[in-house]
Amino acid sequence: MVTHAIHSLGIPYRWGGSSPVQGFDCSGLVVYTHAKAGLFPPRTARAQFESGRKVTKASLRPGDLVFFDAPGKKTAFHVGIYVGKSNFVHAPGRGKSVRQATLENPYFKRYYRGARTFL
């Protein structure tokens, strides 16, 4: 999963996208990378958060999913794939491409919701 996430760096964001050809949204990147490992999480970030097994921030392992609240929206979630050393890969939004970010970033610290795993 981590290898496929890293190989996806630079692929454009596309709402509803779940392949390198069409682009990715955040949960589509999760579906794609997990399918490569024979795992099939739900399609939306909210459903992934609700159905994954809870993981504490201190026990994150590569391949776990990290979730964030969307500012100003009560029901929206954003998801990324943890790759280790406080870093994760995600599809951040329109006009951007898949990139790596750190949980240490003040924005992500503020909106961190929790972690889940399907491993």
MDTraj code that builds the backbone (N, CA, C; nanometers):
import mdtraj as md
import numpy as np

residues = "MET VAL THR HIS ALA ILE HIS SER LEU GLY ILE PRO TYR ARG TRP GLY GLY SER SER PRO VAL GLN GLY PHE ASP CYS SER GLY LEU VAL VAL TYR THR HIS ALA LYS ALA GLY LEU PHE PRO PRO ARG THR ALA ARG ALA GLN PHE GLU SER GLY ARG LYS VAL THR LYS ALA SER LEU ARG PRO GLY ASP LEU VAL PHE PHE ASP ALA PRO GLY LYS LYS THR ALA PHE HIS VAL GLY ILE TYR VAL GLY LYS SER ASN PHE VAL HIS ALA PRO GLY ARG GLY LYS SER VAL ARG GLN ALA THR LEU GLU ASN PRO TYR PHE LYS ARG TYR TYR ARG GLY ALA ARG THR PHE LEU".split()
xyz = np.array([
    [0.0826, -0.1195, 0.0000],
    [0.0000, 0.0000, 0.0000],
    [0.0865, 0.1250, 0.0000],
    [0.1855, 0.1263, 0.0868],
    [0.2715, 0.2441, 0.0976],
    [0.3452, 0.2664, -0.0338],
    [0.3973, 0.1613, -0.0929],
    [0.4680, 0.1740, -0.2205],
    [0.3766, 0.2335, -0.3265],
    [0.2542, 0.1856, -0.3360],
    [0.1596, 0.2381, -0.4350],
    [0.1203, 0.3823, -0.4031],
    [0.1107, 0.4141, -0.2764],
    [0.0802, 0.5528, -0.2385],
    [0.1942, 0.6444, -0.2819],
    [0.3169, 0.6034, -0.2562],
    [0.4317, 0.6854, -0.2941],
    [0.4438, 0.6968, -0.4459],
    [0.4152, 0.5898, -0.5168],
    [0.4184, 0.5950, -0.6636],
    [0.3073, 0.6831, -0.7204],
    [0.2085, 0.7154, -0.6398],
    [0.0978, 0.8011, -0.6834],
    [0.1273, 0.9497, -0.6655],
    [0.2390, 0.9828, -0.6028],
    [0.2741, 1.1236, -0.5831],
    [0.2741, 1.1949, -0.7180],
    [0.2116, 1.3113, -0.7216],
    [0.2075, 1.3908, -0.8434],
    [0.0864, 1.3674, -0.9313],
    [0.0097, 1.2624, -0.9047],
    [-0.1120, 1.2378, -0.9835],
    [-0.2157, 1.3420, -0.9438],
    [-0.2815, 1.4026, -1.0409],
    [-0.3773, 1.5097, -1.0103],
    [-0.4967, 1.4627, -0.9275],
    [-0.5457, 1.5555, -0.8451],
    [-0.6690, 1.5334, -0.7701],
    [-0.7863, 1.5329, -0.8680],
    [-0.8773, 1.4417, -0.8447],
    [-1.0030, 1.4416, -0.9187],
    [-1.1110, 1.3884, -0.8264],
    [-1.2134, 1.4705, -0.8021],
    [-1.3226, 1.4291, -0.7159],
    [-1.3858, 1.3037, -0.7736],
    [-1.4001, 1.2002, -0.6908],
    [-1.4561, 1.0725, -0.7338],
    [-1.3565, 0.9810, -0.8011],
    [-1.2323, 1.0269, -0.8166],
    [-1.1312, 0.9476, -0.8859],
    [-1.0694, 0.8411, -0.7977],
    [-1.0430, 0.7255, -0.8594],
    [-0.9835, 0.6163, -0.7821],
    [-0.8832, 0.5344, -0.8637],
    [-0.8168, 0.6014, -0.9594],
    [-0.7130, 0.5320, -1.0359],
    [-0.6087, 0.6336, -1.0825],
    [-0.4880, 0.5841, -1.1123],
    [-0.3840, 0.6753, -1.1604],
    [-0.4208, 0.7394, -1.2943],
    [-0.5028, 0.6721, -1.3735],
    [-0.5418, 0.7250, -1.5050],
    [-0.6399, 0.8403, -1.4902],
    [-0.7402, 0.8251, -1.4055],
    [-0.8417, 0.9296, -1.3908],
    [-0.8080, 1.0314, -1.2827],
    [-0.7122, 1.0006, -1.1954],
    [-0.6798, 1.0858, -1.0820],
    [-0.7429, 1.0303, -0.9557],
    [-0.7139, 1.0960, -0.8422],
    [-0.7616, 1.0472, -0.7133],
    [-0.8269, 1.1570, -0.6316],
    [-0.9302, 1.1186, -0.5565],
    [-0.9686, 1.1990, -0.4411],
    [-0.9109, 1.1249, -0.3209],
    [-0.9253, 1.1800, -0.2023],
    [-0.8551, 1.1219, -0.0874],
    [-0.8961, 0.9772, -0.0593],
    [-1.0255, 0.9507, -0.0601],
    [-1.0695, 0.8142, -0.0285],
    [-1.0468, 0.7199, -0.1460],
    [-1.0474, 0.7726, -0.2676],
    [-1.0178, 0.6907, -0.3853],
    [-0.8740, 0.6423, -0.3845],
    [-0.7825, 0.7246, -0.3349],
    [-0.6430, 0.6828, -0.3213],
    [-0.6329, 0.5665, -0.2234],
    [-0.7084, 0.5725, -0.1156],
    [-0.7106, 0.4629, -0.0175],
    [-0.7645, 0.3357, -0.0813],
    [-0.8753, 0.3457, -0.1520],
    [-0.9351, 0.2284, -0.2160],
    [-0.8364, 0.1651, -0.3138],
    [-0.7715, 0.2474, -0.3948],
    [-0.6755, 0.1979, -0.4942],
    [-0.5572, 0.1280, -0.4283],
    [-0.4930, 0.1933, -0.3328],
    [-0.3738, 0.1349, -0.2715],
    [-0.4062, 0.0096, -0.1910],
    [-0.5195, 0.0102, -0.1236],
    [-0.5580, -0.1076, -0.0462],
    [-0.5949, -0.2253, -0.1370],
    [-0.6606, -0.1974, -0.2494],
    [-0.6957, -0.3053, -0.3432],
    [-0.5699, -0.3740, -0.3950],
    [-0.4620, -0.2982, -0.4119],
    [-0.3351, -0.3568, -0.4564],
    [-0.2821, -0.4575, -0.3544],
    [-0.3251, -0.4433, -0.2292],
    [-0.2837, -0.5358, -0.1233],
    [-0.3921, -0.6388, -0.0923],
    [-0.4987, -0.6421, -0.1738],
    [-0.6058, -0.7389, -0.1519],
    [-0.7024, -0.7000, -0.0416],
    [-0.7061, -0.5725, -0.0063],
    [-0.7977, -0.5222, 0.0965],
    [-0.8982, -0.4285, 0.0308],
    [-1.0217, -0.4304, 0.0786],
    [-1.1273, -0.3549, 0.0108],
    [-1.2088, -0.2716, 0.1095],
    [-1.1520, -0.1572, 0.1499],
    [-1.2253, -0.0677, 0.2404],
    [-1.3415, -0.0009, 0.1677],
    [-1.4357, 0.0571, 0.2406],
    [-1.5462, 0.1303, 0.1779],
    [-1.4935, 0.2469, 0.0941],
    [-1.5783, 0.3027, 0.0099],
    [-1.5350, 0.4054, -0.0843],
    [-1.5173, 0.5446, -0.0234],
    [-1.5961, 0.5820, 0.0751],
    [-1.5881, 0.7193, 0.1258],
    [-1.5023, 0.7279, 0.2526],
    [-1.4455, 0.8459, 0.2739],
    [-1.3621, 0.8661, 0.3927],
    [-1.4419, 0.8437, 0.5208],
    [-1.5658, 0.8912, 0.5242],
    [-1.6486, 0.8717, 0.6437],
    [-1.6703, 0.7230, 0.6713],
    [-1.7046, 0.6471, 0.5691],
    [-1.7269, 0.5028, 0.5865],
    [-1.5968, 0.4321, 0.6249],
    [-1.4846, 0.4772, 0.5711],
    [-1.3557, 0.4195, 0.6094],
    [-1.3279, 0.4451, 0.7571],
    [-1.3557, 0.5657, 0.8020],
    [-1.3348, 0.6007, 0.9429],
    [-1.4249, 0.5165, 1.0329],
    [-1.5503, 0.5009, 0.9935],
    [-1.6471, 0.4291, 1.0765],
    [-1.6253, 0.2785, 1.0786],
    [-1.5655, 0.2224, 0.9733],
    [-1.5546, 0.0768, 0.9682],
    [-1.4141, 0.0231, 0.9955],
    [-1.3139, 0.1093, 0.9922],
    [-1.1792, 0.0626, 1.0215],
    [-1.1597, 0.0378, 1.1704],
    [-1.0572, -0.0397, 1.2017],
    [-1.0237, -0.0684, 1.3416],
    [-0.9418, 0.0488, 1.3972],
    [-0.9782, 0.0978, 1.5132],
    [-0.9143, 0.2150, 1.5734],
    [-0.7670, 0.1889, 1.6035],
    [-0.6863, 0.2919, 1.5769],
    [-0.5431, 0.2881, 1.6030],
    [-0.5072, 0.4173, 1.6761],
    [-0.4264, 0.4078, 1.7803],
    [-0.3830, 0.5299, 1.8485],
    [-0.2733, 0.5968, 1.7659],
    [-0.2608, 0.7259, 1.7838],
    [-0.1585, 0.8009, 1.7107],
    [-0.0192, 0.7479, 1.7447],
    [0.0010, 0.7086, 1.8676],
    [0.1314, 0.6579, 1.9120],
    [0.1673, 0.5230, 1.8501],
    [0.0673, 0.4488, 1.8029],
    [0.0960, 0.3162, 1.7480],
    [0.0737, 0.3074, 1.5969],
    [0.0757, 0.4213, 1.5291],
    [0.0596, 0.4215, 1.3833],
    [0.1685, 0.3388, 1.3152],
    [0.1264, 0.2623, 1.2137],
    [0.2193, 0.1845, 1.1321],
    [0.1959, 0.2198, 0.9859],
    [0.2977, 0.2062, 0.9015],
    [0.2775, 0.2317, 0.7591],
    [0.1587, 0.1513, 0.7054],
    [0.0735, 0.2201, 0.6297],
    [-0.0466, 0.1587, 0.5749],
    [-0.1721, 0.1932, 0.6526],
    [-0.1564, 0.2409, 0.7762],
    [-0.2730, 0.2852, 0.8527],
    [-0.3277, 0.4133, 0.7905],
    [-0.4509, 0.4433, 0.8199],
    [-0.5167, 0.5620, 0.7652],
    [-0.5281, 0.6692, 0.8717],
    [-0.4983, 0.7922, 0.8343],
    [-0.5118, 0.9062, 0.9248],
    [-0.6235, 0.9956, 0.8716],
    [-0.7081, 1.0415, 0.9631],
    [-0.8284, 1.1174, 0.9259],
    [-0.8269, 1.2558, 0.9881],
    [-0.8874, 1.3478, 0.9147],
    [-0.8932, 1.4870, 0.9562],
    [-1.0330, 1.5417, 0.9345],
    [-1.0745, 1.6302, 1.0241],
    [-1.1992, 1.7028, 1.0042],
    [-1.1772, 1.8071, 0.8957],
    [-1.2827, 1.8411, 0.8261],
    [-1.2769, 1.9495, 0.7285],
    [-1.3235, 2.0767, 0.7979],
    [-1.2429, 2.1812, 0.7960],
    [-1.2798, 2.3052, 0.8658],
    [-1.4158, 2.3577, 0.8202],
    [-1.5004, 2.3885, 0.9184],
    [-1.6309, 2.4462, 0.8886],
    [-1.7361, 2.3482, 0.8413],
    [-1.7034, 2.2201, 0.8361],
    [-1.7994, 2.1197, 0.7900],
    [-1.8085, 2.0101, 0.8949],
    [-1.9272, 1.9854, 0.9437],
    [-1.9438, 1.8889, 1.0526],
    [-1.9332, 1.7435, 1.0083],
    [-1.9691, 1.7138, 0.8834],
    [-1.9735, 1.5743, 0.8421],
    [-1.8624, 1.5349, 0.7459],
    [-1.7795, 1.6284, 0.7031],
    [-1.6762, 1.5970, 0.6045],
    [-1.5494, 1.5451, 0.6717],
    [-1.4849, 1.4528, 0.6041],
    [-1.3597, 1.3949, 0.6502],
    [-1.2582, 1.4010, 0.5375],
    [-1.1321, 1.4037, 0.5751],
    [-1.0226, 1.3890, 0.4802],
    [-0.9387, 1.2726, 0.5309],
    [-0.8819, 1.1939, 0.4390],
    [-0.8045, 1.0769, 0.4784],
    [-0.6717, 1.0745, 0.4044],
    [-0.5705, 1.0230, 0.4730],
    [-0.4395, 1.0018, 0.4137],
    [-0.3862, 0.8660, 0.4556],
    [-0.2811, 0.8226, 0.3888],
    [-0.2191, 0.6926, 0.4156],
    [-0.0856, 0.7172, 0.4862],
    [-0.0760, 0.6680, 0.6082],
    [0.0449, 0.6874, 0.6875],
    [0.1596, 0.6089, 0.6241],
    [0.2757, 0.6747, 0.6074],
    [0.3912, 0.6084, 0.5464],
    [0.5103, 0.5969, 0.6419],
    [0.4958, 0.6514, 0.7634],
    [0.6016, 0.6407, 0.8637],
    [0.6642, 0.7749, 0.8964],
    [0.7291, 0.7818, 1.0126],
    [0.8010, 0.9009, 1.0590],
    [0.7136, 1.0265, 1.0537],
    [0.5893, 1.0146, 1.0970],
    [0.4912, 1.1239, 1.1030],
    [0.4449, 1.1735, 0.9665],
    [0.4770, 1.1025, 0.8599],
    [0.4375, 1.1442, 0.7251],
    [0.3232, 1.0598, 0.6706],
    [0.2446, 1.1225, 0.5847],
    [0.1361, 1.0516, 0.5169],
    [0.1223, 1.1050, 0.3749],
    [0.0607, 1.0239, 0.2892],
    [0.0338, 1.0601, 0.1502],
    [-0.1158, 1.0819, 0.1383],
    [-0.1539, 1.1883, 0.0674],
    [-0.2965, 1.2182, 0.0513],
    [-0.3206, 1.2937, -0.0787],
    [-0.4459, 1.2961, -0.1195],
    [-0.4909, 1.3745, -0.2349],
    [-0.5628, 1.4959, -0.1774],
    [-0.4956, 1.6124, -0.1713],
    [-0.5455, 1.7248, -0.0925],
    [-0.6658, 1.8007, -0.1469],
    [-0.6888, 1.8034, -0.2741],
    [-0.8053, 1.8777, -0.3213],
    [-0.7883, 1.9340, -0.4605],
    [-0.8938, 1.9945, -0.5095],
    [-0.9003, 2.0492, -0.6443],
    [-0.7810, 2.1396, -0.6748],
    [-0.7255, 2.1204, -0.7932],
    [-0.6123, 2.2013, -0.8370],
    [-0.4786, 2.1557, -0.7812],
    [-0.4792, 2.0496, -0.7019],
    [-0.3558, 1.9988, -0.6416],
    [-0.3347, 1.8552, -0.6870],
    [-0.2246, 1.7970, -0.6466],
    [-0.1974, 1.6585, -0.6814],
    [-0.1611, 1.5803, -0.5551],
    [-0.1571, 1.4489, -0.5698],
    [-0.1231, 1.3624, -0.4572],
    [0.0148, 1.4053, -0.4059],
    [0.0244, 1.4213, -0.2741],
    [0.1496, 1.4680, -0.2144],
    [0.1690, 1.4086, -0.0758],
    [0.2872, 1.4286, -0.0256],
    [0.3194, 1.3846, 0.1100],
    [0.3081, 1.5041, 0.2038],
    [0.2644, 1.4781, 0.3251],
    [0.2519, 1.5820, 0.4272],
    [0.2941, 1.5212, 0.5606],
    [0.3045, 1.6062, 0.6613],
    [0.3441, 1.5591, 0.7940],
    [0.2337, 1.5862, 0.8963],
    [0.2196, 1.4947, 0.9878],
    [0.1251, 1.5131, 1.0978],
    [0.1694, 1.6264, 1.1895],
    [0.2946, 1.6683, 1.1784],
    [0.3475, 1.7771, 1.2605],
    [0.3056, 1.9151, 1.2086],
    [0.2549, 1.9226, 1.0881],
    [0.2067, 2.0487, 1.0319],
    [0.0960, 2.1030, 1.1220],
    [0.0999, 2.2300, 1.1604],
    [-0.0018, 2.2850, 1.2511],
    [-0.1457, 2.2646, 1.2028],
    [-0.1684, 2.2741, 1.0740],
    [-0.3023, 2.2521, 1.0194],
    [-0.3487, 2.1096, 1.0484],
    [-0.2643, 2.0123, 1.0170],
    [-0.3031, 1.8731, 1.0377],
    [-0.3094, 1.8372, 1.1859],
    [-0.2266, 1.8987, 1.2677],
    [-0.2368, 1.8783, 1.4127],
    [-0.3730, 1.9258, 1.4632],
    [-0.4148, 2.0406, 1.4165],
    [-0.5407, 2.1001, 1.4634],
    [-0.6624, 2.0175, 1.4243],
    [-0.6627, 1.9657, 1.3024],
    [-0.7822, 1.8975, 1.2518],
    [-0.7741, 1.7446, 1.2580],
    [-0.6694, 1.6911, 1.3191],
    [-0.6553, 1.5455, 1.3302],
    [-0.7759, 1.4864, 1.4013],
    [-0.8372, 1.3851, 1.3396],
    [-0.9576, 1.3221, 1.3963],
    [-0.9275, 1.1868, 1.4581],
    [-0.8347, 1.1141, 1.3989],
    [-0.8030, 0.9815, 1.4499],
    [-0.7439, 0.8952, 1.3401],
    [-0.7147, 0.7704, 1.3743],
    [-0.6552, 0.6766, 1.2793],
    [-0.7314, 0.5452, 1.2824],
    [-0.7309, 0.4790, 1.1701],
    [-0.7957, 0.3490, 1.1554],
    [-0.7056, 0.2611, 1.0695],
    [-0.7299, 0.1298, 1.0778],
    [-0.6554, 0.0367, 0.9937],
    [-0.7478, -0.0705, 0.9375],
    [-0.7089, -0.1205, 0.8223],
    [-0.7753, -0.2358, 0.7605],
    [-0.6760, -0.3503, 0.7453],
    [-0.5578, -0.3363, 0.8075],
    [-0.4538, -0.4399, 0.7990],
    [-0.4861, -0.5549, 0.8932],
])
top = md.Topology()
chain = top.add_chain()
for i, resn in enumerate(residues, 1):
    res = top.add_residue(resn, chain, resSeq=i)
    for name in ("N", "CA", "C"):
        top.add_atom(name, md.element.get_by_symbol(name[0]), res)
traj = md.Trajectory(xyz[None], top)
